[in-house]
Amino acid sequence: MSSTLTCPRCGATEILSRNHARKAGCIIGAAAGATSSFAAALGGAEVGAAMCFIAGPPGVILGSIGGAMMGALLGGAAGCATGAIIGSTIDDEVLDNYQCERCKHAFGKRHLDVCQI
């Protein structure tokens, strides 16, 4: 957080970013990404099974599980990143994302002077 931000109510410079939308966006995006990557996970399981076919039945099973897990993890990570970006935009443009530690006043960019940003 930039030390040039000041509270519009009391003038303090001890300002925190709350980032509520970013946190929520990351959680929702990760859940949506992991859920929507179910088809990709199944495809990954097929690829993993095919790659480990040489190792016999245990290789097919482990390859399938590993491929499915990788698909779900990659989908969840992509969803979290996307949700965090969207949430950050909402925090900055819509919500009162900043909070003064001294007086607990919450304010957003629309309350700041242009010279403070």
MOCOR-V238441 format. One record per helix or strand of 3 or more residues. SS is the DSSP state (H for helix, E for strand). FROM is the first residue (numbers start at 1). TO is the last residue. If there is no record, write none. Layout:
SS:FROM:TO, SS:FROM:TO
This chain:
E:15:17, H:20:36, H:38:51, H:53:55, H:57:93, E:98:100, H:109:111, H:114:116
